[in-house]
């Protein structure tokens, strides 16, 4: 997986944290993941098709979801309800939109994210490595997971 496909998503997350939600964070060390089961119970799943295919998953715990949604809307959110889930979808959508502006392949479509809450698996393309990058906040971490490849 080429770093030129990873960086737009990492930059989009940095931009989101630094400007939109203003939650201090730091990026952790990237690693490879062997399972399609997310670490946390909430995922914003962004699909890519065209010149580059695969998916990017924004995976977070309930605590981080509540922290980010509260920061986004400027009011404390204490429950993972439909409004909170919609806001998580909007956060994933902002990441997808920002990444799309920097993405190096014009022939790639980036989907509107879907949000999954609860125990789940992600349908990563088979045979691709899954790269995980933690985003660490004072309340825990959000993880960016990616499995992308150039189409032939």
PyMOL commands that set and color helices and strands:
alter all, ss='L'
color gray80, all
select helices_A, chain A and resi 3-20+62-73+82-102
alter helices_A, ss='H'
color red, helices_A
select strands_A, chain A and resi 26-27+31-33+42-50+52-60+108-110+114-117+130-137+140-150
alter strands_A, ss='S'
color yellow, strands_A
deselect
rebuild
show_as cartoon
